[in-house]
Amino acid sequence: MKRLLPSLLIIPLLLNPVQSKTLRIELSADLIGNDVKSRIFQAELLLSEGGGHEIFTGPYTVELYFNGSESGQYDFKADLYGLAPEYNISEYDLSLKPGEKMLIPSLPVKGGINVNYIIALIDDTSAAGPAQYSLKDSSLWGFSETIHYSTRWVKASLIDFKWNTVMSYLEFIYNKYRESYRLSEFKRIDMYIHPEPTDEVYMDGEYFYAIQPKSRRIDLVYGHNIQAATPAPACELLVYRLWGYGPRWMVKGLARYYNDNMLQIRDYVKDLDKTEILNLLKNENRIRNDMESAVAGALVFWLLQNESFIEFKNLYARSTVIDFENKFEDVYKYPFDEMLDRFLDYARDYLPTEGELDYYALLYFERGYMARAEKYYKELSIHDDADRMANLKKLAACRFWLGKYAAADSVYDFLFEFGEQSPENLFMKGEVKLAEGKVDEAIAFYDSSYEKGFATGRLRIVSILTDRGEIDSAYVLLKNMEGNAKRLLDYSIEMAGMKVLRGENADSLLNTAIRGAVNKSNKAPDDPRPYLVMGKAYALMDDYEKSIEQFRTAYFLETSPFNQSFILLEMGRTEDSLGRRERAKDYYRQVIELDGGEYQNTLAKRYLNSTYRRK
């Protein structure tokens, strides 16, 4: 993953020349059986003339081609490829005008269940101007074929350690898109799955994935000659290839086997009954959000813990979304309705196993999912007496990162009452006080943390003094810091800033800071701090455009509103330095909107009223 993120931020998507004809197609698939119908796939896609476009739908992969004619009639060819264990192909020719649709004759799935495909030609988009992306990937319009998936990943599962590491990073990045760009569900981040390596985008040459923040897309490669990927879509493809098409809740549940489904379902089980569970299992498009995924995962976990895996596989191989309820009784020898009763009784009385809460609390904490981590650490701090103080420390940190400053403050007070005044706790107490706007109290806690060996406490004081314009005092504090502290990246950048403000040469320090930040970003590409340091360094070098790019990356990766607001302040200051006052003011307003802390709000209001000038 070396140098991945910085590279992807500046490498544009490769564009193909505009095709002579480009059509917008809707493809849908319905399972049909015994007067019952279930919509299992629906997507819109762009189709360019001449080339083939593969769309994976579950039971079959549909490959579409078309050629245009002068009369406005378009001739299509559709090839349908079946899944293992039986591989087959069907070919169909059809002719459509815009607004027309055609049904492909029913194709067998299994057990008397068939699938109907409907291809609708919506319109000819050729006159709409150049395409934004290459049209080689059939998923690049509106809904994508990934509508059939949810971007969740299998952890600690079937594949090697390297891939689990990569997928953990990808999951973290995916969630950072939504948080940092504040995207609604209508401003989707697209994830595209390629069957083989592609030249369409720049991809990591070792792991075969690409992350593009500006284009809001993630690309993954899945292929027989790639060291198996572990995202849920790849898991689905593996299961489909091994066992054929089956109910999606079983695939989803199997992919989530290693998640904290049994912990999560405790939040939902009081509102669930057998009818509600059965309804969501029968709706292929509902197994997506957190609640429904957790239910599917918990149900599959319970089945595999209490019944035979052979029976589970047999049910999957014999049933579809339409008939799994009846097939269950054939395979397991008791009614599906009774199974749901047993499952709900188990879920309502579920007690975490030893270490389960600890494992998932730490997992979420390390990945930056503080809301879920806070919930688990709160539970641990009540029930786990042996590690209560350690759990309270994590609970306080979660609340701080979530912006719950008063709640975090009370937990730190409790820790201090019991003698838990470590340098880190003192520093975090200072952060809380700063967020609350109690600057002098914050300085006292920062100073105490520094006296106990936490150098960052002194650096935070230097930053506050600089904001106040007390440059000489800040400079004295920096010069008096001990040798080990001077190796910190933050020290180099703070001292460089002091020298620039005093009219002294700081090139050596700035180059040292940039080299150190680049090295750190290579080792931890999801850590925002190196990019923040590089942003500050380039700003001090008067390379403001490059500075803004680094700040954007830092903001993109940052999880805490407290730290995000400091990054927004830096971006505003940089825009002010460029003379782009309106852009600067927009960043200052975002600080106030974000409400990452009273101290930051005060600075933002100051800069809204008076243009920032580096003195």
C-alpha positions in Angstrom: 0.0 0.0 0.0 3.0 2.3 -0.2 2.2 5.8 -1.3 -1.2 4.7 -2.3 -3.4 7.5 -1.1 -1.3 10.5 -2.1 -0.9 9.0 -5.6 -4.6 8.4 -6.0 -5.5 11.9 -5.0 -3.7 13.3 -8.0 -4.1 10.6 -10.7 -7.1 11.3 -12.8 -9.5 8.7 -14.2 -8.5 7.6 -17.7 -11.1 8.6 -20.3 -12.1 6.8 -23.4 -13.2 8.6 -26.6 -16.9 9.2 -26.8 -18.6 6.3 -28.6 -20.8 7.0 -31.6 -23.9 5.5 -29.8 -24.5 5.3 -26.1 -27.8 3.8 -24.7 -29.3 3.8 -21.3 -30.6 0.4 -20.4 -32.6 -1.0 -17.5 -32.1 -4.6 -16.6 -34.3 -6.4 -14.1 -34.6 -10.0 -12.9 -37.6 -11.7 -11.2 -37.7 -15.1 -9.7 -41.0 -16.8 -10.6 -42.5 -19.9 -9.1 -46.0 -21.2 -8.0 -47.6 -17.8 -8.7 -45.0 -16.1 -6.5 -42.6 -13.4 -7.9 -39.5 -11.9 -6.2 -37.5 -9.0 -7.7 -33.8 -10.0 -7.2 -32.0 -7.5 -9.4 -32.6 -4.1 -10.9 -30.0 -1.7 -12.3 -29.5 1.0 -15.0 -26.4 1.0 -17.0 -24.8 2.7 -20.0 -24.1 0.5 -23.0 -21.8 1.6 -25.8 -22.1 0.4 -29.3 -20.1 -2.7 -30.3 -18.5 -3.7 -27.0 -19.8 -6.4 -24.6 -20.8 -5.6 -21.1 -21.1 -8.2 -18.4 -23.6 -7.8 -15.5 -23.7 -10.2 -12.7 -27.2 -10.7 -11.4 -27.1 -13.8 -9.1 -28.5 -16.7 -11.0 -26.9 -15.7 -14.3 -24.4 -13.2 -15.7 -25.9 -11.3 -18.6 -23.6 -10.0 -21.4 -25.1 -7.4 -23.7 -24.1 -6.0 -27.1 -26.0 -3.7 -29.5 -25.6 -2.2 -32.9 -27.6 0.8 -34.1 -29.6 1.5 -37.2 -30.7 4.6 -39.1 -34.4 4.0 -38.2 -33.8 4.3 -34.5 -34.2 0.5 -34.0 -31.4 -1.1 -32.1 -30.4 -4.8 -32.5 -29.3 -6.4 -29.2 -27.6 -9.7 -28.4 -27.8 -11.1 -24.9 -25.6 -14.0 -23.8 -26.5 -15.5 -20.4 -23.9 -17.5 -18.5 -25.0 -19.8 -15.7 -23.3 -20.5 -12.4 -21.4 -23.5 -11.1 -21.9 -26.3 -10.4 -23.7 -26.3 -13.8 -22.2 -23.9 -16.4 -24.4 -23.1 -19.4 -25.0 -20.4 -21.9 -28.1 -19.1 -23.7 -28.1 -16.7 -26.6 -30.9 -14.3 -27.5 -31.4 -11.7 -30.3 -33.8 -8.8 -29.8 -34.6 -5.5 -31.4 -35.8 -2.4 -29.4 -36.7 1.3 -29.9 -36.3 3.8 -27.0 -39.2 3.3 -24.6 -39.6 -0.4 -25.5 -38.8 -3.4 -23.3 -38.6 -7.2 -24.0 -38.9 -10.3 -21.8 -36.2 -12.9 -22.2 -37.9 -16.4 -22.0 -37.8 -17.9 -18.5 -34.6 -19.7 -17.6 -34.4 -22.4 -14.9 -32.8 -21.7 -11.6 -33.5 -24.8 -9.5 -36.3 -26.7 -7.8 -39.0 -25.5 -10.3 -38.1 -21.9 -9.8 -37.3 -19.8 -13.0 -35.9 -16.3 -13.6 -37.4 -13.8 -16.0 -35.1 -11.0 -17.4 -36.6 -7.8 -18.7 -34.4 -5.5 -20.9 -35.7 -2.0 -21.3 -34.2 0.6 -23.6 -34.8 3.9 -21.8 -33.1 6.3 -24.2 -30.2 7.2 -26.4 -27.8 9.4 -24.4 -25.3 10.0 -27.2 -26.4 13.6 -27.7 -25.9 14.3 -24.0 -22.2 15.1 -24.4 -19.0 13.3 -23.4 -19.2 10.5 -20.8 -17.7 11.3 -17.5 -16.1 7.9 -17.2 -15.0 5.2 -19.6 -17.9 3.1 -20.7 -16.0 -0.2 -20.6 -17.3 -0.9 -17.1 -21.1 -1.5 -17.4 -21.7 -0.3 -13.8 -20.9 3.4 -14.5 -24.4 4.8 -14.7 -27.0 5.6 -12.0 -27.5 2.5 -10.1 -24.6 0.1 -10.5 -24.5 -3.7 -10.5 -23.2 -3.3 -7.0 -26.7 -2.4 -6.0 -26.8 -6.2 -5.4 -24.2 -5.8 -2.7 -23.4 -4.0 0.5 -19.9 -2.8 1.2 -19.1 -4.8 4.3 -16.1 -7.1 4.7 -15.4 -10.5 6.1 -12.9 -10.4 9.0 -10.6 -13.1 10.4 -12.1 -15.5 7.9 -11.3 -17.7 5.0 -8.4 -15.8 3.5 -4.8 -14.8 4.3 -3.8 -12.1 6.8 -2.6 -9.7 4.1 -6.0 -9.4 2.5 -7.8 -9.0 5.8 -5.4 -6.0 6.5 -6.2 -4.5 3.1 -9.9 -5.0 3.5 -9.9 -3.4 6.9 -8.2 -0.4 5.4 -10.7 -0.2 2.6 -13.6 -0.4 5.0 -12.1 2.4 7.0 -11.7 4.5 3.9 -15.2 3.8 2.6 -16.7 5.1 5.8 -14.4 8.1 5.8 -15.9 9.1 2.4 -19.3 9.4 3.9 -18.2 11.2 7.1 -15.8 13.7 5.6 -18.0 14.6 2.6 -21.2 14.4 4.6 -22.8 12.4 1.9 -26.4 11.4 2.0 -27.6 8.0 0.6 -28.3 9.8 -2.7 -24.7 10.9 -3.1 -23.4 7.4 -3.2 -19.8 6.2 -3.3 -19.6 3.7 -6.0 -17.7 0.4 -5.7 -16.8 -1.4 -8.9 -15.7 -5.0 -9.1 -13.5 -6.0 -12.0 -13.1 -9.7 -12.9 -9.4 -9.1 -13.9 -6.9 -6.2 -13.5 -7.9 -3.1 -15.4 -6.2 -0.1 -17.0 -9.4 2.0 -16.5 -8.0 3.4 -13.2 -4.7 3.5 -11.5 -4.7 0.4 -9.2 -2.3 -0.7 -6.5 0.0 -3.2 -8.3 0.3 -5.6 -5.4 -3.2 -5.7 -4.0 -5.3 -4.7 -7.0 -7.5 -2.0 -5.6 -7.9 1.7 -6.1 -9.4 4.4 -3.8 -10.3 7.7 -5.4 -11.6 10.3 -3.0 -12.4 13.0 -5.6 -14.2 10.6 -7.9 -16.0 9.0 -4.9 -15.3 5.5 -6.1 -13.5 2.3 -5.0 -12.3 -0.3 -7.5 -11.6 -3.9 -6.5 -10.3 -6.8 -8.6 -11.8 -10.3 -8.2 -10.3 -13.1 -10.3 -9.1 -16.7 -10.2 -5.5 -15.6 -10.5 -5.7 -12.9 -7.8 -4.9 -13.9 -4.2 -8.5 -14.2 -3.1 -10.1 -10.9 -2.0 -12.3 -10.9 1.1 -15.0 -8.3 0.7 -18.6 -9.6 1.0 -19.2 -9.3 -2.8 -16.2 -11.6 -3.5 -17.5 -14.0 -0.8 -20.9 -14.0 -2.5 -19.2 -14.8 -5.9 -17.3 -17.6 -4.3 -20.4 -19.1 -2.7 -22.4 -18.8 -5.9 -19.7 -20.5 -7.9 -19.3 -23.3 -5.4 -23.0 -24.0 -4.6 -25.0 -22.2 -7.3 -27.6 -19.5 -6.7 -29.3 -19.4 -3.3 -31.2 -17.1 -0.9 -29.3 -14.0 -0.5 -29.8 -13.9 3.3 -27.8 -17.1 3.6 -25.0 -15.6 1.5 -25.1 -12.3 3.5 -25.2 -14.2 6.8 -22.3 -16.4 5.9 -20.3 -13.3 4.8 -21.0 -11.7 8.2 -20.2 -14.8 10.2 -17.2 -13.2 11.9 -19.0 -9.9 12.7 -20.6 -8.9 16.0 -24.1 -9.8 14.9 -25.1 -11.4 18.2 -24.1 -8.3 20.1 -25.9 -6.0 17.6 -29.1 -8.0 17.4 -29.7 -7.3 21.1 -30.6 -3.7 20.1 -33.2 -4.9 17.6 -34.6 -8.1 19.0 -37.3 -6.5 21.2 -38.9 -5.0 18.0 -38.6 -8.2 15.9 -41.1 -11.0 15.6 -41.2 -14.0 13.3 -43.3 -12.3 10.7 -40.9 -9.4 10.4 -37.9 -11.6 10.1 -39.5 -13.8 7.5 -40.5 -10.7 5.5 -37.0 -9.3 5.5 -35.5 -12.7 4.5 -37.8 -13.0 1.6 -36.9 -9.5 0.2 -33.6 -9.7 -1.6 -33.2 -5.9 -1.5 -33.6 -5.5 2.2 -30.5 -7.4 3.3 -28.4 -4.3 3.2 -28.6 -2.0 6.2 -27.1 -2.6 9.6 -30.2 -4.0 11.3 -31.1 -6.4 8.5 -27.6 -7.5 7.9 -27.1 -8.1 11.6 -30.3 -10.3 11.7 -29.2 -12.3 8.7 -25.7 -12.7 10.2 -27.0 -13.7 13.6 -29.4 -16.2 12.2 -26.7 -17.9 10.1 -24.3 -17.9 13.1 -27.0 -19.5 15.2 -27.8 -22.2 12.6 -24.1 -23.1 12.1 -23.5 -23.2 15.9 -26.5 -25.4 16.6 -27.1 -27.4 13.5 -25.0 -29.2 10.9 -23.0 -27.2 8.3 -24.0 -30.0 5.8 -27.6 -29.2 6.4 -27.0 -25.5 5.9 -25.2 -26.2 2.6 -28.0 -28.6 1.5 -30.7 -25.9 2.2 -28.7 -23.4 0.3 -28.2 -25.7 -2.7 -31.9 -26.7 -2.9 -33.7 -23.4 -2.2 -34.2 -19.9 -3.5 -35.7 -16.8 -1.9 -39.1 -18.0 -2.9 -39.2 -21.5 -1.4 -36.5 -21.7 1.4 -39.3 -21.8 4.1 -40.6 -25.1 2.7 -37.3 -26.5 1.8 -36.1 -25.8 5.4 -38.5 -28.4 6.8 -37.4 -31.0 4.2 -33.7 -30.5 5.1 -33.8 -29.8 8.9 -36.9 -32.0 9.7 -38.7 -29.4 11.7 -40.7 -26.2 10.6 -39.0 -22.9 9.7 -41.5 -21.2 12.0 -40.3 -23.3 15.0 -36.6 -22.5 14.1 -37.5 -18.8 14.3 -39.0 -19.3 17.7 -35.8 -21.0 18.9 -33.6 -18.3 17.4 -35.6 -15.4 18.9 -35.4 -17.1 22.4 -31.7 -17.4 21.9 -31.2 -13.8 20.8 -33.3 -12.3 23.6 -31.3 -14.1 26.2 -27.9 -13.8 24.6 -25.0 -13.2 26.9 -21.6 -12.2 25.4 -19.0 -15.0 25.5 -15.7 -14.3 27.4 -13.7 -11.7 25.6 -16.4 -11.1 22.9 -17.2 -7.5 24.0 -13.5 -6.7 24.5 -12.6 -8.0 21.1 -15.2 -6.0 19.2 -14.9 -2.9 21.3 -11.1 -2.7 20.6 -11.7 -3.5 16.9 -14.2 -0.7 16.4 -12.0 1.7 18.5 -8.9 1.0 16.4 -10.9 1.4 13.1 -12.4 4.7 14.3 -16.0 3.6 14.7 -16.4 5.3 18.0 -20.2 5.1 18.4 -20.2 1.3 18.4 -17.0 1.2 20.5 -18.5 3.6 23.1 -21.5 1.3 23.5 -19.3 -1.7 24.1 -16.9 0.1 26.5 -19.8 1.5 28.5 -21.1 -2.1 28.9 -17.6 -3.3 29.8 -17.0 -0.5 32.4 -20.1 -1.7 34.2 -19.6 -5.4 34.2 -15.9 -6.0 33.8 -14.4 -5.1 37.2 -10.9 -6.5 36.5 -10.3 -4.0 33.6 -12.7 -1.3 34.7 -10.2 1.6 34.6 -8.8 0.6 31.2 -12.3 0.4 29.8 -13.3 3.7 31.3 -10.2 5.3 29.7 -11.3 4.0 26.3 -14.9 5.1 27.0 -13.8 8.6 27.8 -11.7 8.7 24.6 -14.7 7.5 22.5 -16.9 10.2 23.9 -14.2 12.8 23.2 -13.8 11.7 19.6 -17.6 11.8 19.2 -17.8 15.4 20.4 -19.5 14.5 23.7 -17.1 16.7 25.7 -19.1 17.1 28.9 -19.6 13.3 29.1 -15.9 12.7 28.5 -15.0 15.3 31.1 -17.0 13.5 33.8 -15.3 10.1 33.0 -11.9 11.7 33.3 -12.9 13.2 36.6 -13.8 9.8 37.8 -10.5 8.3 36.6 -8.6 11.1 38.4 -10.4 10.4 41.7 -9.0 6.9 41.5 -5.5 8.0 40.8 -5.5 7.4 37.1 -3.5 10.5 36.2 -1.3 9.2 33.5 0.3 11.6 31.1 -2.1 10.6 28.3 -5.1 11.1 30.6 -3.9 14.5 31.6 -3.4 15.5 28.0 -6.9 14.3 27.0 -8.3 16.2 29.9 -6.6 19.3 28.5 -8.2 18.5 25.1 -11.6 18.3 26.7 -11.1 21.7 28.5 -9.9 23.3 25.3 -13.0 22.0 23.5 -15.1 23.5 26.2 -13.4 26.8 25.8 -11.6 26.7 29.2 -8.2 27.6 27.8 -6.3 28.3 31.0 -7.5 25.1 32.5 -6.5 23.3 29.4 -3.0 24.8 29.5 -2.6 23.6 33.1 -3.4 20.0 32.1 -1.2 20.1 29.1 1.7 21.4 31.2 1.1 18.5 33.7 1.2 16.0 30.9 4.5 17.4 29.7 6.0 17.3 33.1 5.1 13.6 33.2 6.9 13.0 29.9 4.1 13.6 27.3 5.8 16.1 24.9 2.7 16.8 22.8 1.2 18.6 25.8 3.9 21.3 25.5 3.4 21.5 21.7 -0.3 22.1 22.2 0.6 25.1 24.5 2.9 26.5 21.9 0.1 26.3 19.4 -2.3 28.2 21.7 0.3 30.9 22.4 0.9 31.3 18.7 -2.8 31.7 18.1 -2.7 34.5 20.8 0.2 36.2 19.0 2.6 35.5 21.9 5.4 34.4 19.6 8.3 35.1 21.9 6.8 33.1 24.7 6.0 30.2 22.4 9.6 30.3 21.0 11.1 30.1 24.5 8.9 27.1 25.3 10.0 25.3 22.2 13.7 26.0 22.7 13.5 24.6 26.2 12.0 21.3 25.2 14.2 18.3 25.8 16.1 16.3 23.1 13.7 13.4 22.7 10.7 15.7 22.1 12.7 17.4 19.2 12.4 14.2 17.2 8.6 14.6 17.0 7.1 15.7 13.7 5.0 18.3 15.5 8.1 19.8 17.0 9.8 20.3 13.6 6.7 22.0 12.2 6.1 24.2 15.2 9.7 25.3 15.4 9.7 25.9 11.6 6.6 28.1 12.1 8.3 30.1 14.8 11.4 30.7 12.7 9.3 31.9 9.7 7.4 34.3 12.0 10.7 35.6 13.3 12.0 36.1 9.8 14.6 33.3 10.1 15.4 30.5 7.6 13.4 27.3 8.3 14.1 25.3 5.1 16.0 22.5 6.9 13.3 22.0 9.5 10.6 22.0 6.8 12.3 19.5 4.7 12.9 17.3 7.7 9.2 17.5 8.6 8.1 16.6 5.1 10.4 13.6 4.9 9.2 12.4 8.2 5.6 12.8 7.3 6.0 11.0 4.0 7.7 8.1 5.7 4.9 7.9 8.3 2.2 8.1 5.7 3.7 5.2 3.8 3.6 3.0 7.0 0.1 4.2 8.0 -1.8 5.5 5.0 -5.0 6.0 7.0 -3.4 8.2 9.7 -4.4 11.9 9.1 -1.5 13.5 11.1 1.3 13.2 8.5 -0.9 14.9 5.9 -1.6 17.7 8.4 2.1 18.2 9.0 2.8 18.2 5.2 0.0 20.8 4.8 1.5 23.1 7.4 5.0 22.6 5.9 3.9 23.5 2.4 2.0 26.5 3.7 5.1 27.8 5.4 7.0 27.3 2.1 4.3 29.5 0.4 3.2 26.5 -1.7 -0.4 27.0 -0.8 -2.1 24.8 -3.5 -0.1 21.8 -2.4 -0.8 22.7 1.2 -4.6 22.7 0.5 -4.3 19.2 -1.1 -2.6 17.8 2.0 -5.1 19.4 4.4 -8.0 17.9 2.3 -6.5 14.5 2.7 -6.0 14.9 6.4 -9.6 16.1 6.7 -10.8 13.2 4.6 -9.1 10.7 7.0 -9.8 12.4 10.3 -12.6 10.9 12.5 -12.8 13.4 15.3 -14.8 16.7 15.0 -12.3 18.3 17.4 -9.4 17.6 15.0 -11.5 18.1 11.9 -12.2 21.7 13.0 -8.5 22.4 13.4 -7.9 21.2 9.9 -10.7 23.4 8.5 -9.1 26.3 10.3 -5.8 25.6 8.6 -7.5 25.4 5.2 -9.2 28.7 5.9 -5.9 30.3 6.8 -4.3 28.9 3.7 -7.1 30.3 1.5 -6.7 33.7 3.2 -3.0 33.5 2.4 -3.9 32.9 -1.3 -6.2 35.9 -1.2 -9.3 33.8 -1.7 -11.3 35.4 1.0 -14.7 33.9 0.2 -13.3 30.4 0.2 -11.6 31.1 3.5 -14.8 32.3 5.0 -16.6 29.2 3.9 -14.1 27.0 5.8 -14.5 29.2 8.9 -18.2 28.8 8.7 -17.8 25.0 8.4 -15.8 25.1 11.7 -18.7 26.7 13.5 -21.2 24.3 11.8 -19.1 21.3 12.8 -18.9 22.5 16.4 -15.7 20.6 17.1 -15.0 22.7 20.1 -15.5 26.2 21.6 -11.8 27.1 21.2 -11.9 26.4 17.5 -15.3 28.2 17.1 -13.7 31.3 18.7 -10.8 31.3 16.3 -13.2 30.8 13.3 -15.3 33.7 14.4 -12.2 35.9 14.7 -11.1 35.0 11.2 -14.5 35.6 9.8 -14.3 39.2 11.1 -10.7 39.8 10.3 -8.6 38.3 7.5 -5.9 35.9 8.7 -2.4 37.3 8.1 0.8 35.4 9.0 2.7 37.9 11.1 
